Amino acid sequence: MFVAKTLNALPEVTAFHEGHLLDGTPTQRLPLINLQNRKAWNDAAYAEKTVDELRSKEVLEQAAGGASLLVDVAFNNAPFLVPLANRHPTSGFVAIFRQCEGFVRSATIVSGEDTQPAGWPDRDKPLTDREKFISLGRLKPNKDSAYFDAWTDWSAIQRNIWLWTTVNTHLANFVKNGALRRKVLFEDLIEEPDRFWVPLLQTLDVSTEANRKKCMELSTKKTNQRASYQIGPVSEWSPAERALYEELARPLEDTIYG
């Protein structure tokens, strides 16, 4: 959410977080696409149809409200990136990568309401109506997946390792196969903000010194991090969880961060 809030502070920019304008009480400005998310991963024609209907030029212009640039920072944009790029060929796309351990620790919730539900919660955690609604579109293995049978018995950590790997494999392929596509690292946003903001602003074609300074001014080491995690670091995960991390996530991390 911090990235959207920061970009929204720039002149002539309207920035959303998953279609919401973060103005105290988040306001839905773009049509929801989370229910379409799971099917879009497996059906390219359906993903294209969803973009044509819910992310058309007319829909985006209306949501922008007169701003020169509209940005939607959204985890659930991932399966729609290719049709979005095809429909809006002059638009810039930025993929924000985060190391698997950090994502899994942030996304795995054991108790209490998850106000930013990106990943799979603990299997025994009671879900609010909102959490149930969002989970309807969350990605999981298909019947033809090698991991389909294991899914039922997997812990939330294992499910989120698989989720991280699947989504980030798609993002990595997307950014290397087209112009106006760039990767940035979440860790740079915390430790070296300039390395995050400069390429992002360049890709979105709003790279001015004033904008860079504004983004740097608003950056903080507490950016987008939960006050505390409900699960420990990878060293405290079970042998099965660590084995899946080494099998799926580690090779991709080496590619992305290498």
C-alpha positions as CSV (number, residue, x, y, z in Angstrom):
1,M,0.0,0.0,0.0
2,F,2.9,2.3,0.7
3,V,3.9,2.3,-3.0
4,A,0.4,3.4,-4.1
5,K,0.2,6.0,-1.4
6,T,3.6,7.5,-2.4
7,L,2.8,7.6,-6.1
8,N,-0.6,9.1,-5.4
9,A,1.3,12.0,-3.7
10,L,2.9,12.9,-7.0
11,P,1.4,15.6,-9.3
12,E,-0.8,14.4,-12.1
13,V,-0.7,10.8,-10.8
14,T,-3.7,8.8,-9.5
15,A,-2.5,5.6,-7.8
16,F,-4.6,2.8,-6.5
17,H,-3.9,-0.3,-4.3
18,E,-5.9,-3.2,-5.9
19,G,-8.3,-0.8,-7.4
20,H,-8.8,1.2,-4.2
21,L,-8.0,4.9,-3.6
22,L,-6.3,5.0,-0.2
23,D,-8.0,8.1,1.2
24,G,-8.6,7.2,4.8
25,T,-11.5,5.0,4.0
26,P,-10.4,3.0,1.0
27,T,-12.7,3.8,-2.0
28,Q,-13.2,1.3,-4.8
29,R,-12.4,3.0,-8.1
30,L,-11.6,0.2,-10.4
31,P,-13.9,-2.9,-10.9
32,L,-12.9,-5.8,-8.7
33,I,-11.1,-8.6,-10.5
34,N,-10.2,-10.9,-7.6
35,L,-13.0,-13.4,-8.4
36,Q,-11.8,-13.7,-12.0
37,N,-8.2,-14.2,-10.8
38,R,-8.0,-18.0,-10.4
39,K,-9.7,-18.7,-13.8
40,A,-7.6,-16.1,-15.6
41,W,-4.4,-18.0,-14.6
42,N,-5.6,-21.0,-16.6
43,D,-7.6,-19.5,-19.4
44,A,-5.9,-16.8,-21.6
45,A,-9.0,-16.0,-23.5
46,Y,-10.9,-15.4,-20.2
47,A,-8.1,-13.1,-19.0
48,E,-8.3,-11.2,-22.2
49,K,-12.1,-10.9,-21.9
50,T,-11.8,-9.7,-18.3
51,V,-9.3,-7.0,-19.4
52,D,-11.5,-5.9,-22.3
53,E,-14.5,-5.5,-20.0
54,L,-13.0,-4.3,-16.7
55,R,-9.7,-2.6,-17.7
56,S,-10.6,-1.0,-21.0
57,K,-9.3,2.5,-21.9
58,E,-12.6,4.0,-21.1
59,V,-12.7,2.3,-17.6
60,L,-9.2,3.5,-16.8
61,E,-9.8,7.0,-18.1
62,Q,-12.9,7.4,-15.9
63,A,-11.0,6.0,-12.9
64,A,-8.0,8.3,-13.4
65,G,-10.3,11.4,-12.9
66,G,-8.2,13.7,-15.1
67,A,-4.8,12.6,-13.9
68,S,-2.1,12.1,-16.6
69,L,-1.0,8.7,-15.2
70,L,-3.1,6.0,-13.5
71,V,-1.3,3.3,-11.5
72,D,-2.8,0.2,-9.9
73,V,-0.4,-1.6,-7.5
74,A,-2.0,-5.0,-7.2
75,F,-0.9,-8.6,-6.5
76,N,-4.1,-9.8,-8.3
77,N,-3.0,-8.0,-11.6
78,A,-0.4,-10.8,-12.2
79,P,-2.5,-13.2,-14.5
80,F,-3.8,-10.2,-16.5
81,L,-0.4,-8.7,-17.4
82,V,-0.1,-10.1,-20.9
83,P,-3.6,-9.0,-22.0
84,L,-3.1,-5.6,-20.2
85,A,0.2,-5.1,-22.1
86,N,-1.5,-6.0,-25.4
87,R,-4.5,-3.7,-24.9
88,H,-2.3,-0.8,-23.5
89,P,0.9,-1.2,-25.5
90,T,2.3,2.3,-24.6
91,S,1.9,1.7,-20.8
92,G,4.8,0.8,-18.5
93,F,4.7,-2.2,-16.2
94,V,6.7,-2.7,-13.1
95,A,7.0,-6.1,-11.3
96,I,7.9,-5.8,-7.6
97,F,9.7,-8.9,-6.4
98,R,10.1,-9.9,-2.8
99,Q,12.2,-12.7,-1.4
100,C,10.1,-15.8,-0.7
101,E,10.8,-15.9,3.1
102,G,9.6,-12.4,3.6
103,F,6.5,-12.9,1.5
104,V,5.6,-16.2,3.2
105,R,6.1,-14.7,6.7
106,S,3.9,-11.7,5.8
107,A,1.2,-13.7,4.0
108,T,0.8,-16.5,6.5
109,I,-1.7,-15.6,9.1
110,V,-2.5,-18.0,12.0
111,S,-5.0,-15.9,14.0
112,G,-6.9,-12.7,13.8
113,E,-8.2,-10.9,10.7
114,D,-5.8,-10.4,7.8
115,T,-6.5,-6.9,6.5
116,Q,-4.2,-7.5,3.5
117,P,-4.9,-11.1,2.5
118,A,-2.4,-12.0,-0.2
119,G,-1.6,-15.5,0.7
120,W,-3.2,-18.7,2.2
121,P,-4.0,-18.5,5.9
122,D,-3.5,-21.3,8.4
123,R,-6.0,-24.1,7.6
124,D,-7.5,-23.9,11.1
125,K,-7.9,-20.1,11.2
126,P,-11.5,-18.8,11.1
127,L,-12.0,-16.5,8.2
128,T,-14.1,-13.3,8.1
129,D,-16.5,-12.8,5.2
130,R,-14.0,-10.5,3.5
131,E,-11.2,-13.1,3.8
132,K,-13.5,-15.8,2.4
133,F,-14.5,-13.6,-0.5
134,I,-10.9,-12.8,-1.4
135,S,-9.8,-16.5,-1.1
136,L,-12.3,-17.5,-3.8
137,G,-10.0,-16.1,-6.5
138,R,-6.7,-17.2,-4.9
139,L,-4.5,-19.4,-7.0
140,K,-4.0,-23.1,-6.2
141,P,-2.7,-26.1,-8.1
142,N,-4.8,-27.5,-11.0
143,K,-5.7,-31.2,-11.2
144,D,-2.9,-31.7,-13.7
145,S,-0.3,-30.2,-11.4
146,A,2.3,-32.4,-9.7
147,Y,1.4,-30.7,-6.5
148,F,-2.4,-31.1,-6.7
149,D,-2.6,-34.2,-4.4
150,A,-0.2,-32.7,-1.8
151,W,-2.2,-29.5,-1.5
152,T,-4.8,-30.8,0.9
153,D,-2.2,-31.8,3.5
154,W,0.1,-28.8,3.0
155,S,0.6,-26.3,5.7
156,A,-0.1,-22.6,5.0
157,I,3.7,-22.1,4.7
158,Q,3.9,-24.7,2.0
159,R,0.9,-23.3,0.2
160,N,2.4,-19.8,0.2
161,I,5.8,-21.1,-1.0
162,W,4.0,-22.6,-4.0
163,L,2.0,-19.5,-4.5
164,W,5.1,-17.3,-4.4
165,T,6.9,-19.5,-6.9
166,T,4.0,-19.7,-9.3
167,V,3.3,-16.0,-9.4
168,N,6.9,-14.9,-9.5
169,T,7.8,-17.3,-12.3
170,H,5.1,-15.6,-14.3
171,L,6.3,-12.2,-13.4
172,A,9.9,-13.0,-14.2
173,N,8.9,-14.3,-17.7
174,F,6.7,-11.2,-18.3
175,V,9.3,-8.6,-17.5
176,K,12.0,-10.2,-19.8
177,N,9.7,-10.5,-22.8
178,G,8.8,-7.0,-23.8
179,A,9.6,-3.4,-23.8
180,L,8.3,-1.0,-21.1
181,R,8.6,-3.7,-18.5
182,R,10.9,-3.5,-15.4
183,K,11.6,-5.4,-12.3
184,V,12.3,-3.8,-8.9
185,L,13.1,-5.4,-5.6
186,F,11.0,-4.9,-2.5
187,E,14.1,-5.1,-0.3
188,D,15.6,-2.1,-2.1
189,L,12.5,-0.1,-1.1
190,I,13.5,-0.7,2.5
191,E,17.3,-0.6,2.3
192,E,18.2,1.5,-0.8
193,P,15.1,3.4,-1.9
194,D,16.8,5.1,-4.8
195,R,17.4,1.8,-6.5
196,F,13.7,1.1,-6.2
197,W,12.2,4.4,-7.1
198,V,14.5,5.5,-10.0
199,P,13.7,2.6,-12.4
200,L,10.1,2.6,-11.3
201,L,9.6,6.3,-12.1
202,Q,11.5,5.9,-15.4
203,T,9.3,3.0,-16.5
204,L,6.1,4.9,-15.7
205,D,7.5,8.0,-17.5
206,V,7.3,10.3,-14.5
207,S,11.0,10.5,-13.8
208,T,11.6,14.0,-12.6
209,E,14.0,15.1,-9.9
210,A,11.0,16.5,-7.9
211,N,9.2,13.2,-8.1
212,R,12.3,11.2,-7.0
213,K,12.9,13.5,-4.1
214,K,9.2,13.2,-3.0
215,C,9.4,9.4,-3.1
216,M,12.6,9.4,-1.2
217,E,11.2,11.8,1.4
218,L,8.2,9.5,2.0
219,S,10.2,6.3,2.1
220,T,10.7,4.6,5.5
221,K,12.3,1.4,6.8
222,K,8.9,0.4,8.1
223,T,7.5,0.4,4.5
224,N,4.9,-2.3,3.9
225,Q,6.1,-4.5,6.7
226,R,3.8,-5.9,9.3
227,A,4.4,-4.8,12.9
228,S,5.1,-8.5,13.7
229,Y,5.0,-11.8,11.9
230,Q,3.0,-14.8,13.2
231,I,5.5,-17.4,11.9
232,G,9.2,-17.6,12.3
233,P,12.1,-17.4,9.8
234,V,12.8,-20.2,7.4
235,S,15.3,-21.7,9.9
236,E,12.3,-22.5,12.1
237,W,10.1,-24.0,9.5
238,S,9.5,-27.8,9.4
239,P,11.8,-30.1,7.4
240,A,9.0,-30.5,4.8
241,E,8.5,-26.8,4.5
242,R,12.2,-26.1,4.2
243,A,12.5,-28.9,1.6
244,L,9.7,-27.3,-0.5
245,Y,11.4,-23.9,-0.2
246,E,14.7,-25.4,-1.5
247,E,12.9,-27.2,-4.3
248,L,10.7,-24.5,-5.6
249,A,11.7,-21.0,-4.4
250,R,15.5,-21.1,-4.0
251,P,16.3,-21.6,-7.7
252,L,13.9,-18.8,-8.7
253,E,15.3,-16.5,-6.1
254,D,18.8,-17.2,-7.5
255,T,17.5,-16.2,-11.0
256,I,15.7,-13.0,-9.8
257,Y,18.3,-11.8,-7.4
258,G,21.4,-13.2,-9.1
